[in-house]
Amino acid sequence: MGRDPTSLPLGPVPFFLVESVGEGRARHARNGQLPTGSGSCTMGLTKQYLRYTASALFGVIASQKGNIVYVTLRGEKGRYVAVPACEHVFIWDTRKGEKVLILQGLKQEVTSLCPSPDGLHLAVGYEDGSIRVFSLLSGEGNVTFNGHKAAVTTLRYDQLGGRLVSGSKDTDVIVWDVINESGLYRLRGHKDAVTQALFLREKNLLVTSGKDTVVKWWDLDTQHCFKTLLGHRTEVWGLAFVSEEKRLITGAADSELRVWNITYTQEMKDPNEPESKKSKGSPSGAEETSEVDETSDLDDTLEERLLSCSKAGSIMREGRDRVVTLATDRTGRILACHGTDSVLEVFYVLNEDEIHKKMKRKMKKARKKAKPKSEEEEEEEEPEDSVEMSLQEEIQRVTSIKASAKIKSFDLILTPKGELKATLLLQNNIIESYILNPSAQVPQVVRASKITIGGHRSDVRTLAFSSDNIAILSAAAESVKIWNRSTLQCIRTMACEYALCSLFVPGDRQVIIGTKTGKLQLYDLASGSLLETLAAHDGALWSISLSPDQRGFVTGSADKSVKFWEFELVKDENSIQKRLSIKQTRILQLDEDVLCVRYSPNQKLLAISLLDCTVKIFFTDTLKFFLSLYGHKLPVLCMDISYDGALIATGSADRNVKIWGLDFGDCHRSLFAHDDSVMNLQFVHKSHLFFTAGKDHKIKQWDADKFEHIQTLEGHHQEVWCLALSPSGDYVVSSSHDKSLRLWERTTEPLILEEEREMQREAEYEESVAKEEQPVVAGETQGETGLAGKKTIESVKAAERIMEAIELHREETAKLKEHQAICKAAGKEVPLPVNPILQAYGNISPSAYVLEVFKKVKSSELEESLLVLPFSYVPDLLVLFNEHIQLGSEVELLCRALLFLLRIHFGRITSNQLLVTVVENLKKNTVAKVSEVRNVLGFNMAGLQFLQREIEAKDEVTFFADATDRFEEKRRKRKKKEKLVLAMV
């Protein structure tokens, strides 16, 4: 089949190459641009390419992997929502339906969001386990935490916003210090992915749930799991606290919401003392008679010392499937949950006053119903014992909100007026907001807003560029949208059937869509109306190709036929003017389903890809058979012919791309292109470069002359369905199963293949470093707790910078000693050459340079960097730490690093006789300097509290003065109104 490229005649190849480059140079010379040609230019015998870079992401309103949350922006609550959008986070204004802020991500998809209690920050969890904290004021993410090995599934701040807990698919729970920008500790215990984590407000406790069917209670003072709830038979998908954290509600994979009573024990009990009274819900035990009984009672007492938890009952949901999201608003009064359907169930939790009132009413009713008794019996009777509140009465069902599609996530907020706002993230790329009054007798659910225009409801299956490179057409199962390429705004939306292929009619005033039912739909862009629908084929219309003379087009379908169509003008019934229409001219019947059709640029040949894995070439005028291209193992899904008609490239479901000559039908080269099916292929105009899109989430650029892979465009997170190149070749637009459309732009930056390969190797090395086994601390066992961070390429680089700084310090110290010896021998002062690195830092000392390097290490990576550092550098560090702590510089940072080094190298430091004096000096200096810092902090805190009290006192005076002024103004207005009324009378 394939012919050796070296044996091919060399005449035509330089001719085509020189022709394309010449035309490109002339065109760009006219425009006053660089001679970029069609994406490549020749320099002697080498070929230089131009890089394509990601320009924009559009078409996605919200991704379904993450959750939706209300955020406070510009001082307003309940108006703005943050949603995941592939690797970015979009902030939408629900009132206007506009995108107001984009928090730029890197590469990984967003999986979890959580706003801080003060409303100034947003924590974002990603697919690779990293967490970034963004400022909502500036939109920048300055803090990054790396600790998880898999996707982050839940994030939650504590009440003050100083700590952040994260749960992941890697079964670990990590608590982070947001203020210090570092990890505190890792909690191990779950056997499957963590689904939810909640801090308690008043206690230093944490509750986590997982897919391992258990709920765990953690004491954060000791980092120990002191209680495990085992009352679930299936995965626990959600947790929520209600009734001032006295009740815990859990949602599992059934229609039952389990309610647990929590009793907090304030007093500390002596474990050796026999219990006379048991807390409610605690197991009743016999007297301690044996050592085994003592141990078990010790564990029970440890649990009861903090709290006891007992099941109170269950609330039945309307849905029969699993709970997807279970949450409350920030007050804990409103509880809501949803399953895998489109219904959000809302419950109202009564507070103590409401329960007391309801109990009184029930007691009155009970007294009326009871038979008359003597006064003595009535006095003895206690109604509280006979009248009880059921769980369904304490947690009342308010209503159900029916969304327009399946719900993926929601968030609630209770306004000061008592209205409940609920925003829903739906499966079909929509955000809906609802308002209801939960305290009304019959709550009416009103849809406040719906954000839909910015994207399709389903995956985009076809794309096309207008001839002027300005408009982009995208079509999905329900609609056709026209986008402005420069502004990325949707300018037209037209309803259609399931679209599979499309094209702009010459003139760019109409578009044609081929559908899954075999119809051709003709739309007018000016009015956005459907002009005509033709039943073109009996099967799915897979492909459409415009003829080079622009007078018609050809369609290929699953009904085993290829039809030829021409444009014509017909009289419009509703208007005097004629309108565009289409008519069928010829038909070509084949033996197999047609998957793709393409005209050659001179319109002499027609290439047809069939279901039997072959590509048949026919003459266009006579429809006679010319060539058969066979060699693919699976059907050819896409193909394209180069601008000069010399080459045809075919992409198949067998993951290969084959390049054929159209003169003899010989296979020039077969390329293993993607790790999954090749879904689309298109040549760049006026060149032999082409792009392919695959189900492996990648878009790749290839050179059909040299058979080389030029570059990979990575960005999509799921299968890429289609792509389209602009006629000029400057832009590429692609669509994916992640609902996003991405625009790629050709830059003037040259792309060198060797450099590209080197960058690829570096990226692979960085990935391998992250996958390596994590370093362990000597003497520490793999228990319930561990270090929060993980080894990353950044922590390795930071450790290398510290090592280089210590090496420089050693060299400079040795040089100084040598210089002093030379000066002593010479009897005069000899100038010492200055190190250029130290000179760049302003002629600082070597020890000060080491401190500067230390200060530049990110706070979140400090521990991991020190863990990677070899022990041979530790003695030098301890000496330098002693020197700087004695001077009082960066005491907090150096103490943190010192204590960590002592912890991980304790054995080797204590056994080293040379370090005894250093450690003794460190002990003395550290205690003294830390006391000084603590005193300064205490003084500052006292001063700030005094200022706070002063400001509050002034504010109170101002408040009362303002109130008096307002009262006086109202009185003046009332008197004025009365005078006017009297005058009128």
N, C-alpha and C positions, 0 to 999 in steps of 0.2 A: 504493500500500500504506500507507505511513506517513502519519499525519495530523499537521499542525502543532500542537504542544502549546499554542500560544497561542490556537488556535481551539477547544480543548476546553472544555466547560462547566466553570466554576470551582466549582460547587456541591459535588460529591461530594468533591473533593480536600481542602478544608479540613475537611470533616466527618470523613473517615478520619483525617487528621492529628491533629485535636483529640481524637478518640476515643482514639487510641493513646497520646497524651501524657497525657491525663487519667487513663486507667487506670494508666499507669506511675507518675504522680505519687501516685495513691492508694495503690498497692502499696508504693512506697518510703516514703511517709509512715507507713504502718502498720509497716514494718520499722525506722523511725528512720534511714533512709539519705537520701542526696542524691536529688533528683528526676531520676535518670538515665533512668528510663523504659526504653525498649527500645533504648538505645544512642544516642539523640539527644533533644534537648529544644529547644523553640522559645523564642527570646528576641526578642520583637517580630517583625520580618520575617526575622531571620536564624535559621539552624538550627545548633545546636551539637551536635557528635558527641563520643563518648567513645572514647579510644584503646584498641586491643587491643595487648598486648605479649606477647612470648615468655615463657612461664612455665616450661616444662620440655622436656627431650629424653629420650625413653625408647624402649624397643623395639629399640635397637641394642646389640649386644654388642661388635662391632668392625667398622669399615669396611674395605673391601678395598683402598683406594688406598694406604694406608701399610703399614708393616711392624711386626711384633710384636717386643718386646725385653724381656729380663729386667731388672728394676731392683732395687736394694737399698733396702729400706724397713724401718725399725725394726730395723736391724742384721741382717736376714735376707736371704740370697741364695738364689735358686732357688725362691722362693715367690710373689713378686709379679711380674706382667707388665704392661707398659704397651702399650696398643693405641690406634690412632686411632679416634675415634668422631665422624664428621662433622667439625665444627670444634673439638671438644674432644679431650682425651686421657683415657681411663679407665685407672685402675690397679686390676687385679683380683687378688684373693687366690685363687690356683688351688686351695688346699687347702679353703677354705670355699665357694668359688664366689660370693664377695661383692665388690661394688664398694667399695673403701676410700678412693679419692681421685679427684677430678675436676680436671684442669688446664683451666681455662676458656679457650677460644679466642675469637676475635672473629667474623669472618664466613667466612673462607676455610677450605676443607677441608684437613685434615692429610694430607700425602703422604709424610713421612719422619720417623723417630725415631732418636735415638742417645743412650744414657746416657753420662755422663762417667766416666772411669776411677775417680775417687774415689767414685762412686755417689751423689753429693749433688745432681747436676743432670741435667736431661734436655733435650737440644736437639730442637726440633720445627720441621720445615720445612712450609711451606704452599703451597697451589695458586698463590698470586699471587707466589711467589718470596721471601717474607719468612721470617725464621727467628727464633724466640723461644727463650730459654734459661730453663727453669723450675727453681725450687728444689723438690726433693722433700720438704724439711722443712716449708716454709710453703705450697707449692702455688702460689706467685705467679711470674709471668713478668716479671722486671724488665729483662731485656736483650733488645733487638730489633735485628736486622740486616736492612737493606734493600739488596739488591744485584742480585738476579736479576729478570729480566723475565718468567719463566715458572716453572712448578712446580718445586720442589726435588725432585730424584730420589734424592740420596744425601747422607748426613752422616757424618762420622767425626772423632773426636777423636784428637790425637796421644797419645803414651804418658803424658805428664805432665798432660794435660788443659788446657794453656794455649792451644793453637790448635785451631781447628775448620775443617775443609774441607767445602765444599758444592759439589755438582754439580747442574746443572739442565737442563731441556729447552731452555734458550736457548743451549746448547753451551758455556757458560762454567764455569770452576772458580774459586771464590773462597776464599782463606784468610783466616780471621778471627782476631783476637786477643781471646780470651774475657776475659782479665784486664783489659785496657785498654778492652774493649767497643767495639772499632773494627775496621774492615777493613784488612788488610795490603796485599793486591794481588789483581788479577784475572788469571787465566791463560787465554789464548785459544789455540785450536789445533784443537779438535775441530770437525768439520763437522756433527755431529748430536748428539742428546741424550746427556749424560754418564750412564752407568749405574752406575759404581762408582768410589770414590776411596779410596786407602789410604796412610797414612803409614808409612814405615819406622821401626823403633824406634831403631836405632843411628845411622842416617845421616839427614841433613837432606834426604831425598828424598821424592817423592810419585809414586804410580802411579795413573793414571786410565784407565778404559775407556769406550768409547762405542758408540753404534749406527752409527758410521761405520767399523766393523770394525777399529779400531786400538786398541792399548794404548800410552799415552804415559808416558814417564819424565821427571819434572821435577826439576831441581836448584833447591831453594828458596833457596839462597844467592844465586844469580844470576837467579832466576825465569825459567829458560830450559828449554825442552824439548830434552834432549840425546839422547834415543833414542825411536824409534817402532817398535813390533813390528807387522809386517805379515803375520803368519802365519795370519790368519783370513779366511775367505771371506764370512762373514756377521757380523751384529751380535754384539759381545761383551757378554754380559749380566751376567757376574759375574767377580770376582777374589778370590783368597785366597792368603795366604802360609802355607807350611808349612816344616818342617825348619829352624827358627830363621832364617827369611827367606832360606834358600838355594834355595828353590824357589817358583815362582809357578805357580798353577793358574788357568786361564781357562776359562770356560764360554760357549759360543756357541749358535747356533741349530740345532746338530746334536747327535747322541748321543755326542759326543766331548769329554772333558775334557782339554785340552792342558796338558802339564807342561813348564815351562821351568827350566833350571838357571841360577842366578845366581851369578856369581863376582865378588866385590868386590875391587878393586885398591886397596891401601893406599898404595903409594908414588906420588909425583908423577913423571911422566916428562917429559923434555924433548922437545917436538914435533919439533925439528930433528935429534935424534939418531936414527940408524937403529935399528929394533927388531931385537934379536938373538933374543928369545924372544917368542912370541905367547901371549896368554892363551887358555885353553880356550874354544872357540866363536868366536874372533875370525877375520875373514877373512885369509887369507894373501896378502901383497902382494909385488910385485916391488920392486926398489930404486928409490929416488926419482930419476928422471932428468929430470923436467920440472917446470915450475912448477905445472901442473895436478895432477900426481901428489902434489906436496907439499901442496896444498890439501886433496885428498881424504884423504890420510894424517893431516892435522892434525885433520880431523873425527873420523876413526876413533880417533885417540889421545885426543881429548877424551872420547869415549864410554868408552874403555877405562880412562881415568884414574879414572873412578868405578866402573864395573862392566861386565861383559860378560854377555850373555844368549843362551843357545842352547837349542833345543828338545830335551828329553830323551825325549819320547814322548807317548803318549796313554793315557788310561783310558777304557774304554767304559762308558757308562751303560746301564741297562736301558730307560729311556725313549727314545723316538724323536723327541720334540718338543724345543723349545728349552729351555734352562736359564732358569728364572724367578728362582731365588735360589741362590747358591753362597756358603757361609760356613763358617768354622771356629769352634770355641769359643775362649775367651780364651787357652788354653794352646797352641793350634795343633796339638793331637794328634788331634782329631776333625774330620773334614771331612764335610760333608753338602750335598746339593743336591736340588732337585726341579724337575720340569717343569710342564706345564699339567695334569697328572693328579693323582691322590691318593696317590702313592707318594713317600716321602722316603728317599733312598738315603744310607746312613751308611758312611763309610770311616774306617779307623784308620791313622794315620801313624806308622811306627816311628821311634824316636829312634836316635841313633848307637850306644848300648850294645846295643839290641835287634838292630840291623843286624849289629853285630860278632858277637854270639852266634849269630845265624842263619847268618852266613858260616862260622863255625867248624863248625857242624853240617853245612853243605853240603860243606865241605872234607873232613870225616871220611867222609861218604858217597861223595865222589868218590874218595878213597883206597881205600876198600873195593872199589868197582866197577872201579878201574883194575887192569890186569894187573900181576903181580909183575915188578919191574925190579931191576936191580943197584943197590947202595948209591950208587954214583957218580951214576947217572941220577936217583935219588930226591933226592939233594942238589942237583943242578942244577935240578931241576924247581921251578917256583914255582906253587903251587896258586892263589894270588890271581889270577894272570892267566887261568887256565883256568876258575875258578869266579866267576861274576858274579851279582849280585842283579838280578832284573828289576824293572821299575817296579811291576808288579802285586803283587810280594812286599813292596816297601817301603811301598806305599799299599794296604792290604788292605781288601777289601769286608767289612764287618761284618754288616750285615743291611739289610732294607728295612722301613720303618714304613708300614703301610697305614692311611691315615686314612679317616674315614667320608664325606668329600667332597673336592672339589678343594682343593689347598693353595694359599694365596696368599702366605704368608710363614711363617718359622720362626725360632726362636732356640735356641741350645744352651748348656748349662752343665755342666761336669764337677765333681761334688762331691768333697770331700776323701776320701771313701770309695772313689772310683773309679767311681761310678755316673754315667751320662749322663742328664741331664734334657733333654727336647726339648719345646718348646711350639709348637703349630701354630695359625696363624690360617687358618680355612677359608672357602671362598667362600660358604657358606650360613649365615653369622652364628654361628659356633661357635668356641670356643677349646678345644683338646684338649691334654692334657699326657701325655707318655709317659716311662717309665723303663726303662733297659736297662743291662746290665753289658757294656761292649765288650770286656773282657779275658777273658770266659768262652769256653769252647770252642764252645758253641752259645748265643749271646745270646738271651734271652727278652725280647720286648717286652711290657711291661705298661702298660695305660692307667691313669694315676694319677687323672686328673680330666677332667671335661667340663663346660663352662659353656654351658648351652642355654636355661635357663628365662627369661632376661631378654629374649628376642626370638623372632621367627618365622624359619623357615628360608628363606622366600621373601617376595616383596612382599605387603604387606597390600592387599587389593582392596576391602575394605568395613569401615566403622566405624559404630558406633551408640552413643548415650548412653542410660542408663537414665532413667526418668521422674523420679527424685530427684536427678539430676545427679551421682551418686556413682560409678557404675560405667561403664566404657568397654569396649565389645566391639570386638575386632579379629579379622579372619579372613583367612587366607591360603590357599595351595594345600594345606597339610598339617594345619593346626590352627586352632582357635578359642581365643582367650585373653580372659579377663576381667581388667581392671586396676582397681585402686583409684585414683581420680583424685587424691586428696590425697596418698597415699604413693607412687604410681606403681609399686606392687608388683603382680606378676602373681599373682592369687589362684586362678585356674582355668585349666587347659590341657586341651582336649578335641580328640581327633583327628577330622578331617573330610575331606571331599573338597574339590576346588578350589572355594573359596567366591567368589561374585560379589556377593551382596547379603545383608543381614541385618536383623533387628529384634528388639527386646525385646518379649516377650509382655506385655500389661498385667498389672501385678503384679510384674514384674521377676524372676520366679522361673524362667522358661524363656526360651530364645532360639530363633529360627528362622533357618536358613541356607539360602540358595538357591545351588545349585552349577552348575558348568559342564556337568555331564551332565544337567541338568534335574531334579535331585532336590531335595526339601525335607527338611531334617534338623531334628528337634526335640530340643533338649537340655534337661536339667534341671540348673540351676546348683548346687543344694544338694549333689547327689551327683556332679555332673560326668559324668553318663552320657547316652548317646544313647537317647532314649525311643522315637523312631520315625523311619523313613525312608520317604518317599513318592516314587514315580516320577511327579512332577507334570507334566513336559513332556518332549517328545522332543528339544528343543534346549537350548542354554544358557539358564539362567534369569537374565536380565539385571537384572531390577528387581522390587522388592517394596514395597508401600505399605500401611500399616496404615489401616484405615477409621476415620473420626473417632468413630464410636460404640463403637470398641474391641471389637467382637464378631467381627471377622474381618479379612481382608486380601485384597489382589489381587496377582497375579503376572503378569509379562509375559516372554515367551520368544522365542527365535529360531525356534521352530516355528510362528510367525505366529498365536499365540493368546494371549488374556488370560483367566485363570481366576480365579474368585471362590471364596474359602474362608471357612469359619466355624470358630470354636473350639467344641469340645464336650468333655464329660467322659465317658470310657469306663471300663469295669471293667478294672483291672489284673490280669493273670494271676498276678503274683508277690506281690500285696498285696491286702488287703481294701478299702483306699481306692481311690477312683476317681482316674484321672490325666487330664491334659489331652491332647487329640488334635485333629486337624483333619480337616475333610471338605470336599469340593468341592461347590459349590452351582450355579454357572453357568459358562458358557464363551462367549467372544466370539471368533469367527474373523475374521481380517483378511487382507489381500492381501500384506502385507510383514512382515518380521521386526520384532518389538517390541523397542525398546531401553530404554524408560523408561515407567513408569506412575505417575500421581499422582491422589489423590482431592482434590476441593475440600473446604474445611473444613466446609461444610454437607452434604457427601456427596451433593449433587445431580448433580455432574458428575464425569467421569473423563477425564483427559488422557492420551493415549497417543502416544508418539513412535515413528515408524516409520522404516524404512531408506530410504524414498523422500524423506527430508529434510523431511517434513511432520509436524505435530502435529495429531492428530484429537481432538476433544472429543465425548464421548458422554454422554447422560443415563444415570445409574447405574441407575435403576429399570427403564426400558424398553430400555436399550442402543441407543436410537435416536441417529443421527448428529445433532450440533448444529453444530459449527464445524470448519473446517480452517484451521490456521495455517501458511501457506507463505511462504517468503522466504529461508530458509537455503539455501546452496549445497551443504552437506554435511550428513550426518545429525545430528540433535539427540541428543547423548549424555546430557544431563541437563536437568532442569527442576524447577521448584517453583512452588507457588501460594501467594500471600500469605494471611495469617491471616483477612482479611476477604473473600476470594474475589474481590477486584476485579482483581488483576493476576496474570499468569502470566509468569515469566521463563524463557527457554530458552537453553541453552548448546550450542554446536555445534562440530563438528570444523573448521568454517570460521573459527574463532577469534573469532567474534562472539557477543554476547549480545543477544537481542531481548526487549523488554518489551512485552507485549500486554495489552489490556483483555479480560477474560473475558465482558463483556456483549455486545460486537459482534465480537470477534476482530480488532480493529484494532491495528496495530503502533504503539505510542507512540514508541519510539525503538530504534534499532539502535546498539549500542556495540561498538567494537573493543576487546575485553577483554584478550586475551592474545596472545603471539607464537606460540602453538601451540594445539593443540586444547584446548577447555574441557572438563575431565573431570568436574567436579562443581559443583553450584549448590544453595544452600539459603538460604531467608529466615530472618532473625532473628525470633524469636517476638514477636508483637504489634507489628510494625513493617513498614515497606516498605524496610528495609535488607536487603541480601543479600550473601552471600559466594560467590566463584567460585574454583575451583582449576584450574590449567592445567598443561600439559606443559612450560611455560617456567619451571618451578621456583617459581612465585609463587602466592600467595593474595591476592585483592583483595576489598575491600569497596566496595559501590556503594549509591547512594541511588536507588531506583526512582521516586521522585516528582520529584526534581530532575535525574535522569539524570547524576549526578556520581560521579566516582571519589573515594572518601573516603581510603583508605589501602591500602598494599601491605605484606603480611606476608612479609618475605624471611627465609629460613633454610634451606629445603631446597636440596640441591645437585643433585638430579635431578628427574625428572618427578613431579608430585604426582598420585597416583591418586584419592584421595577425601578428603572431609572430613565432619565431623559437628558440628552445633551442639547444645549442651545445651538442654533445654527452657526454661530460664530466660534463655538468650542470653548468659550470663556467660562461657562457655567455648567454644572451638573446638578440635577435635582433627583432625589431618591426618596422612596417611601418604604415603610417597614411595618411589621406586625405590631411594633410598639406604638402605633398610631401617629408617629412623627414623620414629618417631611423635613429633609435636610438639604440645604443649598451649599454647594462646594464651588469655590471660585479659583480660577487660575491666576497665579501671581506672577510677578517678574523674577521671583527667586529661582535661580538655577538649581536643579536637582542632580547631584552626582551619585551614581549608582553605588559606588564603593562606600561612600559616606552613609548612604541609606542602609546598606547591609550592616555596617558597623553599629549604627544606631539600633538596628533590630537586635543584634547580638547583645548589646548593652541592656536593652529592655528585657531580653530573655534571662540575662544574668541577675538583674534586679528581682525578677519574679522568682528565680530559684533561691535567692537569699531569703526572701520572705517565706518560702516554703520549707526552709531548713528547720531542723529541730531547735527549739528555743533553749538558750543556755540556762542551766539550773544553778541555784545557790547551794554551795557545799554544806551538807549537814541538815538541810531542810527537806522534809519528806513531802510527797505529793498529797497534801491533805485537803481540807475544805477551803483553805485560803491560799492565795499565791500573789505574785507580782501582777500589777494591773497591765503593764505594757507588754509589747512583743517586739522581737527583733525585726527591724526594717532596714532598708538600704540607707535611710537618713540617719538612723542610730549608728550604723556601721561607719558611715562617713564622719559623723561627729566624733566617734572614738578615734578614727584615724587622724583627725585634726588635733585632738588632744595629744596623741602620741607624737605627732610632728612638732607640736609646741614644746613638749618635754624634751625631745631630742635637741631642739634648737637651744633650750635652756642649758642642757648639758654641754653642748658645744661652746656656747658663749661663756659659760663658767670656766671651762677648761682653757679657753683662749685668754680670759682675764688673768688666770693664774700664771699662764705662760708669759703674758705681757708684763705682769708684775716682776717675774723672775728676770726678764730681759732688761727692764728698767733698773733693777737692782744691780745687775751685772754691769750695765753701761754707766750707771751713776748719774743718769739724767732721765727726764721724762720723754718717752717716745710716744707719738700719737697712735691711738688704738683704732684700727679700721672698724667702721660702723656697719653692722649687718643691714642690708637693704630692707629687709622685712620690718625690723625694728624702726628703721628710719621712716618707713611709710606710715607707721603708727605714731610718729612724732618723737622719735628717739627715746622711747620708753625702755625700761629695764627688761631683761628676759623674764623675770618672775611676773612682772606686770603684764607682759604679753600672754603668758599662760592664763592669767586671770581673765584677760580680754577674750581669749578663745573659749574659756569656760562660760563666760556670760553670754556668748553667742549661741550656745547649745540651747535648743528649745526646752522649755521646762518639762514638757510632756515626754521628752526623749532622754532626759538626763540619766535616770536610773538604768535604762537599757544600754546607753553608751558606756557607763561605768562597769556594767556587767560584762560587756564585750572586751573591755580593756585588760590586757595581760597584767599579771601581778608584778612584773619587773618594773612597771612604771609607777606602782602604788607608793613605794617609799619616797620617791621624789615628790609625789603629790602631797603626801602627809607633811613633809618639810615645808613645802610652799604654802599649804593651808595654814600651818602654824605661823608663818611669817605674816600672811595677810590678815589673819584673825587678830593677831597682836596689834596690827595697825588699825583694825576696826573697819576694814573695807569688805563689803558684800558678806557680812556675817551670816545672814540667813541662808543664802545660797551655799556658802562653803560648809556650814554646819549640816545642811541637808546632804550634801555630797559626802562629807566626812562620816556621818553616821551610817550611810548606806555602805560605804567602803568597809567600815569596821564590821558591819553585819555580814557581808558576803566573804570577807577575807579574815574573819576573826581568828581562826586557828593559826594561819601563817603569820599574822601580825604579832600575836601574843608569843609565838615561839621564836621570833626574831629578836635576838639580844640587842642589835643595833638600833631597833626602833623603840626600846623601852623609854629612853629619855625623851624622844620625840612625842610619844603618846602621853607621857607625864606632863610635858609642857602644853600639849594640846588640851589636856583635861583642865589645867589651871587657867589657860587663856580663854578657852571656850566658855567655861562657867562664868568668868568675869564679864566677858563681852556680851554674852546672851542676857545676863542680868541688866547690863547697861541698856541694851536695846529694849528689854521688857519695861524698864522704868520710863524710857522715852515714850514708848507706846502708851503706857498707862497715863502719863501726863497729857499726851495729845488727846486721848479718849475723854479724859475728864474735862479738858478745855472744850472739845466739840459738844459734849453733853450740856455744858454750861451755856454755850452759844445757842444750842437747840432750845433750851428752856427759855432763854431770852426772846428768841424769835417767836416761839409759841405764845408767850405772854403778850407780845406786841400784836400778833395776829388776832388774838381774842379781843383785845381792845379795838382793833380796826373793824373786826366783824360786828361788834356791838354798835360801833359808831355808824357803820354802813346801814345796819338795820334801823337805827333811829332816823337817819336821813331819809331812808325809803318810806318809813312810816309818816314822817312829816310831809314828804312830797305827795303821798297818796291823799293825805288829809287836805292839802292845798287844792289838789285836783277835784276832790269831792265837793269842796266849798264853791269852787269856780263853776262846777256843773250845776249845783243848786241855784246859784245866782242867775245862770243862763235860763234855767227853767222858770224861775220867778219872773225874769224879764219877759219871757215869752208869754206867760200868763197875763 
